[in-house]
Amino acid sequence: MTPNYPPEPFRIKVVEPIRLIPPAERIKAIQTAGYNPFSLKAEDIFIDLLTDSGTGAMSQHQWAAIMEGDESYAGARSYFRLKDAVDDIFGFKHFVPTHQGRAAENILSAVLVKPGCSVPSNMHFDTTDANIRARGGRPANLVIDEAFDPANPHPFKGNMDLAKLKAFIEQIGVKNIPFGMITVTNNAGGGQPVSMENIKAVAALYHAYGIPFYIDAARYAENAYFIKLREPGFADKTPIEIAREMFSYADGFCMSAKKDAIVNIGGLLALNDETAFRQVSNELILREGFVSYGGLAGRDLDAMAVGLYEGLDEDYLAYRLSQTAYLAGLLREQGIGLIEPPGGHAIYIDAGSLLPHIPHGEFPGQTLAVEMYLEGAIRACEIGSVMFAHPDPDTGEMIFPRLELVRLAIPRRVYTQSHLNYLAETIGKIARRADQLRGYKFTYAPELLRHFTARFEPLK
Ligand SMILES: *Cc1c(COP(=O)(O)O)cnc(C)c1O
């Protein structure tokens, strides 16, 4: 059965040409890139699903708002328009703009993380994980076990395991936990949503121990819409009402606005704590810019102020989540293992099950990502051992992630149904000859965030 594909709730006014280069040129391009899709030239790619971050198409309203940008150094009108939107949707006492999500994480970590401390979450995303480690902290992932079973249809696989969290706090001790987090939706775990019930219970648990609670809010609008679709009691609420309730339980949030705020650059950090806010302001001024622009141009703040509302639009969210489900349906029909149910922003192919003959240390996810480029000039992102394998800080032994995934992240309002059909056909061709694929080994790998710049060589 062909999955449902609702017509896009927009029409195309500006086009950006793309070109499918011939197979021989693709072989050369991926060799030059050290078999790392991050190092490819964008113009050599036909369909780019590396990330949904900053790759969305802005609306005519956002482009119009850009023309109204006020570039005053301090107290610009653009700042106050953003402040109105942030106060209206999120409702915290203080906020600062940052140039993107990781800048907000860096500042939060600089202010709160001390060497040796731990920061629990359902699952930290790679930049959050690295920012905590870079300050000597230890990120801990305490998502429910269902998250690690790709076939389990649990509607909220991003949920925190409350028993694990309680045991963790008891074991580590409150004084070694400067703050706790939860990521909505859970990007590293497949873009899976967190239920309102879980957010509320996680907040109550953190607060019972006096631990401040921060949300990593990159995909808060998609999470809100999943709550509307799947959680009893929310069907009649609007996404913005649901978002307001989600944030009402938290003490602050950090956010990449490059996702659900549909801007090409931008981030936010918000919190209620007065003392922490003063330190945040000082760090921001030191590293990013003055508190009313945080490393962005005034026009970027305006695009974000408009995009925050567009990302919460119900017709847009219905189209967005159906598009993801449609692509998942086409892949599922061909017997390709996915994280089920599909998340909001991306499809996660279970490369471990597609390439069972390639062990963790030979990077099955990387192998599939390279093959997608060779077969169809598609760029996707490995989320597996290249990204997350690391030596245990105590024993030095290699710890591999439980899942070897390839993420097809879908940029917002960018690709059409025929692009998705082409993707599914290309991946189907690879799946039919999967047993012939061989793994890769590193020829270069930096210590932190190594997937961005690592280089590889095919194994014989
Ligand atoms: C993208 C993302 C970040 C980092 O944001 P950048 O804007 O890329 O720096 C942090 N957490 C999550 C969940 C993300 O998806």
The ligand as an SDF file (V2000), in Angstrom:
LIG
                    3D

 15 15  0  0  0  0  0  0  0  0999 V2000
   21.2200   20.4300   16.2420 C   0  0  0  0  0  0  0  0  0  0  0  0
   21.1330   20.0490   17.6590 C   0  0  0  0  0  0  0  0  0  0  0  0
   21.9820   20.6260   18.5960 C   0  0  0  0  0  0  0  0  0  0  0  0
   23.0960   21.5800   18.2310 C   0  0  0  0  0  0  0  0  0  0  0  0
   22.6690   22.7020   17.5580 O   0  0  0  0  0  0  0  0  0  0  0  0
   23.5550   23.4520   16.4400 P   0  0  0  0  0  0  0  0  0  0  0  0
   22.6750   24.5680   16.0170 O   0  0  0  0  0  0  0  0  0  0  0  0
   23.8620   22.4810   15.3660 O   0  0  0  0  0  0  0  0  0  0  0  0
   24.8030   23.9270   17.1090 O   0  0  0  0  0  0  0  0  0  0  0  0
   21.7820   20.2610   19.9110 C   0  0  0  0  0  0  0  0  0  0  0  0
   20.8540   19.3660   20.2850 N   0  0  0  0  0  0  0  0  0  0  0  0
   20.0270   18.7980   19.4000 C   0  0  0  0  0  0  0  0  0  0  0  0
   18.9900   17.8290   19.8630 C   0  0  0  0  0  0  0  0  0  0  0  0
   20.1550   19.0990   18.0640 C   0  0  0  0  0  0  0  0  0  0  0  0
   19.3600   18.4910   17.1800 O   0  0  0  0  0  0  0  0  0  0  0  0
  1  2  1  0
  2  3  1  0
  2 14  2  0
  3  4  1  0
  3 10  2  0
  4  5  1  0
  5  6  1  0
  6  7  2  0
  6  8  1  0
  6  9  1  0
 10 11  1  0
 11 12  2  0
 12 13  1  0
 12 14  1  0
 14 15  1  0
M  END
$$$$
